[in-house]
Amino acid sequence: MKKLIVIILAVVAFTATANVAGGDISLLMQYEQHGAKYYDKNGKRINDMLGFMKEQGLTAMRVRLFVDPSLATDDDKGQGVCQDLEYVKALGTRIKAAGFKLLLDFHYSDSWADPVKQYTPDAWKSLTEDQLPDTLYAYTRRCLQEMVAAGATPDYIQTGNEISYGMLWGPVGTPNSQLKKLNVGDQSTVDRFVNLLNHATQACREVCPNAKIVIHTELVRNISLLNSYYKAIPSVDYDIVGLSYYPFFHYGFNQLESAIYNVLNNQACNGKEIMIVETGYYHKWQPTDINYDYSSTYPITNEGQRAFTADLVQKLLNYPRVTGLFWWWPEANEYGLNWNTQRVTDSWYNASLWDNENGRALPALYELAAFAPPLTGDVSGDGVVDISDVNIIINIMLGKIGMIDTADINNDGSVDISDVNAVINIMLGKN
């Protein structure tokens, strides 16, 4: 046993991590409130969407958080802007109780924050540049403390949404010349951005020390800027490079793989994981400057969506450092009552896993789960293979705890030293 303990100590730093797959379900409670009805691919009614997604093998869910969405425009509210802290706590609690990991997506704005708009929340618009970082820190810390207290501790945290050109530019209506956009060639804007990010991350580390921090961009189309972006922020404390990938905007898989390859070989991203935190199959809206027609390869049909999703999963599985895949709006479906859903049902925002015409889950849902197969050696079921799994096996061998089926790694009917060796090899990347 002493020799075994020495071996365990020698590999304690190595950990095998399970991939996570899921979707952004930020509107689930709104859809439920307005009478959404869900069906599986066979037409059977789904009464518990989270339970159903769990049964299909999905392992994580993403939820966005706005500062004060009540101040968003009616148009933005019609597109799904409603997630204040109370809403997110309630949904986050359900997600964690259902056994999913939670990705919390801070939109540091009262409405959509993306590459073309990162407007400072109305309540912060009078703050000086010196006051803004501390306010960001205090807001992030308070939100996370309330999430933890509600039983909705995030496992992953995005400190900003699609912050390709910075964050907290200024309030809505600020002249373009006065906005505080990030320019990686202008050190003053880089320093401002880094300072904001580090204040946000500090709050995350203090309240949720086990959560992984995601820096999220949508620069797959611009590989040169993608490289320059992460090289410009080496002093930022984060764990995961988060990417958006929509083929109607970012082109085909070759472009995505080029982006992944460049991140993997960017010294500034050394050792960091990559997650596709937003992806989707179909948007009716098409940018006028995009000539790529992915529908010629993946038709706008159920089968086209299934094929696209299956191929995307297989591409990503070729990259061990790509550890997460999240679909955009997998909860969208047919909704009742007189809710303002025109922008949801008729616009590009309906990049869903659901067929609104017949109300059945589309094949993408079932293909997506293939990105997150059960992790062999994860005896504790926490999504990683580490020293805790070795300890459980040893305690079973010593008779301190009862049998756990997942501890029999080699499926020989017993739990013994061979299972310990198997877990160690998984941690070392040998299995």
ZAFIMAR-759121 format. One line per 2 residues: their letters; for each residue x, y, z of C-alpha. Coordinates in steps of 0.02 Angstrom, whole numbers, plus 50000, padded with zeros to 5 digits. Layout:
# residues N
A	X/Y/Z ~ ...
***
This chain:
# residues 431
MK	50000/50000/50000 ~ 50146/50120/50033
KL	50206/50097/49854 ~ 50030/50131/49793
IV	50022/50293/49892 ~ 50187/50350/49817
II	50121/50318/49642 ~ 49962/50414/49680
LA	50058/50564/49745 ~ 50164/50563/49589
VV	50014/50584/49475 ~ 49905/50697/49581
AF	49932/50844/49462 ~ 49861/50752/49313
TA	49675/50756/49277 ~ 49566/50690/49137
TA	49415/50800/49101 ~ 49250/50752/49023
NV	49184/50854/48878 ~ 49025/50951/48910
AG	48883/50972/48785 ~ 48723/51069/48804
GD	48638/51227/48752 ~ 48590/51404/48799
IS	48420/51382/48880 ~ 48403/51561/48943
LL	48223/51574/48883 ~ 48160/51408/48949
MQ	48059/51483/49092 ~ 47983/51614/48978
YE	47930/51482/48852 ~ 47857/51377/48992
QH	47763/51526/49062 ~ 47687/51561/48891
GA	47629/51384/48861 ~ 47770/51305/48762
KY	47739/51124/48715 ~ 47882/51005/48682
YD	47887/50836/48595 ~ 48022/50709/48560
KN	48065/50650/48385 ~ 47927/50518/48396
GK	47795/50647/48439 ~ 47783/50601/48624
RI	47749/50749/48738 ~ 47896/50806/48845
ND	47840/50872/49014 ~ 48012/50900/49090
ML	48132/50979/48967 ~ 48283/50974/49081
GF	48250/50792/49125 ~ 48230/50751/48941
MK	48394/50835/48894 ~ 48480/50742/49035
EQ	48412/50577/48969 ~ 48484/50616/48797
GL	48658/50634/48871 ~ 48679/50823/48878
TA	48786/50878/49025 ~ 48788/51068/49037
MR	48676/51218/49011 ~ 48714/51401/48977
VR	48615/51550/49042 ~ 48642/51735/49006
LF	48627/51874/49136 ~ 48589/52057/49101
VD	48614/52199/49226 ~ 48439/52275/49209
PS	48344/52200/49062 ~ 48188/52299/49109
LA	48275/52446/49024 ~ 48298/52354/48858
TD	48198/52410/48707 ~ 48035/52323/48667
DD	48119/52252/48512 ~ 48259/52176/48614
KG	48136/52108/48741 ~ 48045/52026/48596
QG	48209/51942/48551 ~ 48226/51866/48723
VC	48304/51997/48838 ~ 48228/51964/49009
QD	48359/51876/49114 ~ 48388/51976/49273
LE	48473/51904/49426 ~ 48313/51835/49505
YV	48267/51746/49343 ~ 48442/51673/49324
KA	48449/51614/49503 ~ 48285/51521/49482
LG	48336/51440/49318 ~ 48513/51407/49377
TR	48447/51317/49531 ~ 48342/51203/49421
IK	48490/51168/49307 ~ 48605/51119/49449
AA	48470/51017/49536 ~ 48446/50920/49374
GF	48630/50871/49378 ~ 48697/50985/49242
KL	48851/51094/49245 ~ 48809/51279/49229
LL	48892/51406/49115 ~ 48845/51582/49174
DF	48859/51711/49035 ~ 48879/51889/49101
HY	48815/52018/48977 ~ 48884/52172/49064
SD	48744/52274/48989 ~ 48556/52301/49006
SW	48528/52216/48838 ~ 48621/52115/48707
AD	48810/52129/48719 ~ 48899/52071/48561
PV	49037/52130/48443 ~ 48937/52280/48381
KQ	48866/52336/48548 ~ 48941/52328/48721
YT	48846/52471/48801 ~ 48875/52516/48983
PD	48722/52481/49093 ~ 48614/52632/49127
AW	48651/52627/49314 ~ 48838/52641/49278
KS	48835/52774/49143 ~ 48887/52917/49259
LT	49037/52824/49330 ~ 49213/52883/49294
ED	49340/52768/49214 ~ 49421/52749/49385
QL	49258/52694/49465 ~ 49203/52571/49331
PD	49323/52425/49371 ~ 49274/52422/49555
TL	49090/52431/49510 ~ 49112/52285/49390
YA	49200/52187/49527 ~ 49065/52224/49656
YT	48923/52180/49536 ~ 49005/52016/49482
RR	49042/51968/49661 ~ 48865/52006/49721
CL	48784/51908/49579 ~ 48893/51757/49610
QE	48865/51762/49797 ~ 48677/51760/49768
MV	48694/51619/49640 ~ 48793/51514/49764
AA	48668/51549/49904 ~ 48527/51495/49789
GA	48610/51328/49750 ~ 48658/51383/49575
TP	48847/51389/49585 ~ 48918/51409/49409
DY	49047/51285/49346 ~ 49099/51401/49204
IQ	49087/51591/49198 ~ 49095/51703/49045
TG	49159/51873/49099 ~ 49075/51958/48952
NE	48984/51900/48797 ~ 49071/51905/48627
IS	49193/52037/48691 ~ 49293/52038/48530
YG	49307/52228/48535 ~ 49305/52256/48721
ML	49166/52292/48844 ~ 49079/52434/48935
WG	49105/52555/48792 ~ 48986/52688/48854
PV	48797/52710/48872 ~ 48678/52690/48726
GT	48686/52844/48616 ~ 48867/52885/48650
PN	48948/52955/48492 ~ 49058/52827/48405
SQ	49210/52938/48429 ~ 49186/52929/48618
LK	49157/52743/48637 ~ 49291/52643/48729
KL	49313/52505/48601 ~ 49458/52384/48611
NV	49592/52406/48479 ~ 49731/52279/48501
GD	49849/52402/48417 ~ 49812/52538/48545
QS	49890/52495/48713 ~ 49780/52618/48809
TV	49622/52524/48756 ~ 49707/52357/48792
DR	49756/52414/48967 ~ 49579/52472/49002
FV	49507/52306/48941 ~ 49631/52200/49040
NL	49594/52300/49197 ~ 49408/52270/49180
LN	49429/52085/49145 ~ 49545/52059/49292
HA	49423/52145/49410 ~ 49284/52030/49349
TQ	49394/51877/49364 ~ 49449/51924/49539
AC	49268/51919/49596 ~ 49245/51749/49511
RE	49399/51674/49593 ~ 49347/51737/49764
VC	49167/51676/49760 ~ 49179/51525/49643
PN	49359/51464/49657 ~ 49321/51301/49566
AK	49237/51383/49417 ~ 49329/51401/49252
IV	49336/51574/49174 ~ 49292/51593/48990
IH	49348/51738/48878 ~ 49223/51737/48735
TE	49248/51806/48560 ~ 49170/51775/48389
LV	49330/51802/48287 ~ 49327/51637/48192
RN	49310/51735/48029 ~ 49463/51843/48068
IS	49607/51727/48113 ~ 49737/51866/48117
LL	49636/51967/48241 ~ 49596/51810/48341
NS	49782/51781/48365 ~ 49818/51962/48405
YY	49674/51971/48528 ~ 49735/51834/48645
KA	49915/51890/48627 ~ 49861/52063/48687
IP	49790/51998/48853 ~ 49922/51879/48924
SV	49905/51955/49098 ~ 49718/51914/49107
DY	49676/51769/49223 ~ 49564/51647/49129
DI	49552/51462/49087 ~ 49454/51440/48926
VG	49452/51519/48753 ~ 49268/51532/48710
LS	49216/51545/48527 ~ 49053/51575/48434
YY	49033/51474/48275 ~ 48887/51501/48156
PF	48920/51433/47981 ~ 48806/51561/47900
FH	48925/51695/47966 ~ 49091/51609/48002
YG	49098/51498/47846 ~ 49125/51310/47844
FN	49218/51186/47952 ~ 49386/51228/47872
QL	49373/51403/47942 ~ 49326/51338/48114
ES	49470/51214/48115 ~ 49590/51351/48060
AI	49534/51455/48209 ~ 49554/51308/48329
YN	49726/51267/48257 ~ 49784/51446/48281
VL	49722/51453/48461 ~ 49808/51289/48499
NN	49971/51357/48429 ~ 49957/51530/48505
QA	50083/51538/48647 ~ 49972/51661/48740
CN	49839/51523/48750 ~ 49961/51388/48802
GK	49872/51247/48891 ~ 49701/51329/48891
EI	49544/51237/48843 ~ 49433/51290/48699
MI	49243/51289/48703 ~ 49118/51324/48566
VE	48999/51418/48680 ~ 48878/51464/48540
TG	48836/51369/48383 ~ 48680/51342/48279
YY	48621/51268/48117 ~ 48505/51389/48030
HK	48468/51575/48028 ~ 48348/51656/47908
WQ	48451/51815/47918 ~ 48607/51812/47809
PT	48740/51950/47813 ~ 48754/52039/47646
DI	48944/52020/47645 ~ 48940/51830/47661
NY	48942/51724/47504 ~ 48962/51556/47592
DY	48809/51446/47565 ~ 48817/51302/47688
SS	48642/51246/47638 ~ 48717/51171/47480
TY	48808/51046/47592 ~ 48683/51038/47735
PI	48507/51071/47670 ~ 48384/51170/47775
TN	48295/51011/47826 ~ 48289/50895/47975
EG	48416/50783/47891 ~ 48526/50932/47849
QR	48529/50986/48030 ~ 48567/50810/48089
AF	48711/50793/47966 ~ 48784/50964/48009
TA	48780/50929/48195 ~ 48853/50755/48178
DL	48996/50820/48069 ~ 49029/50964/48188
VQ	49042/50846/48336 ~ 49161/50730/48242
KL	49271/50876/48191 ~ 49283/50941/48369
LN	49320/50769/48442 ~ 49485/50774/48345
YP	49546/50911/48464 ~ 49568/50853/48644
RV	49581/51032/48707 ~ 49409/51072/48637
TG	49306/51025/48789 ~ 49136/51108/48769
LF	48997/51129/48641 ~ 48841/51232/48673
WW	48694/51251/48553 ~ 48601/51416/48539
WP	48421/51412/48602 ~ 48385/51224/48610
EA	48227/51260/48708 ~ 48137/51358/48570
NE	47976/51277/48511 ~ 47794/51316/48484
YG	47728/51437/48614 ~ 47551/51482/48656
LN	47451/51631/48719 ~ 47481/51802/48642
WN	47662/51825/48687 ~ 47767/51935/48573
TQ	47853/51794/48480 ~ 47860/51859/48303
RV	48044/51902/48314 ~ 48079/51733/48393
TD	47984/51628/48267 ~ 48015/51724/48108
SW	48192/51789/48123 ~ 48369/51726/48127
YN	48358/51710/48316 ~ 48265/51546/48296
AS	48424/51443/48282 ~ 48341/51305/48380
LW	48344/51119/48397 ~ 48156/51115/48373
DN	48043/51103/48223 ~ 47913/51237/48252
EN	47799/51169/48117 ~ 47769/51000/48194
GR	47833/51028/48370 ~ 47960/50888/48376
AL	48140/50888/48432 ~ 48253/50894/48281
PA	48394/50768/48257 ~ 48529/50893/48310
LY	48484/50865/48492 ~ 48529/50682/48483
EL	48688/50711/48384 ~ 48749/50848/48501
AA	48755/50730/48650 ~ 48887/50626/48562
FA	49013/50761/48608 ~ 48998/50716/48793
PP	49004/50527/48815 ~ 49021/50459/48993
LT	49198/50476/49058 ~ 49276/50308/49102
GD	49361/50318/49271 ~ 49247/50455/49338
VS	49197/50353/49490 ~ 49132/50504/49586
GD	49029/50569/49439 ~ 49096/50747/49450
GV	49151/50757/49269 ~ 49338/50734/49297
VD	49454/50588/49329 ~ 49571/50638/49469
IS	49643/50586/49635 ~ 49469/50581/49714
DV	49422/50435/49602 ~ 49579/50341/49653
NI	49536/50372/49836 ~ 49361/50302/49812
II	49429/50143/49734 ~ 49554/50122/49875
NI	49418/50146/50006 ~ 49313/50013/49919
ML	49463/49896/49920 ~ 49489/49930/50107
GK	49305/49899/50144 ~ 49277/50076/50207
IG	49137/50109/50082 ~ 49021/49997/49984
MI	49034/49945/49803 ~ 49010/50077/49666
DT	48981/50006/49493 ~ 49087/50138/49406
AD	49238/50088/49512 ~ 49258/49925/49414
IN	49351/50012/49274 ~ 49406/49856/49182
ND	49237/49768/49203 ~ 49311/49608/49275
GS	49186/49597/49417 ~ 49301/49658/49556
VD	49380/49819/49619 ~ 49566/49799/49643
IS	49737/49870/49603 ~ 49706/49849/49416
DV	49566/49976/49427 ~ 49681/50099/49518
NA	49809/50077/49379 ~ 49674/50105/49248
VI	49622/50270/49328 ~ 49802/50327/49341
NI	49829/50289/49157 ~ 49674/50389/49112
ML	49740/50535/49214 ~ 49906/50522/49123
GK	49821/50517/48955 ~ 49877/50338/48920
N	49700/50270/48907
***
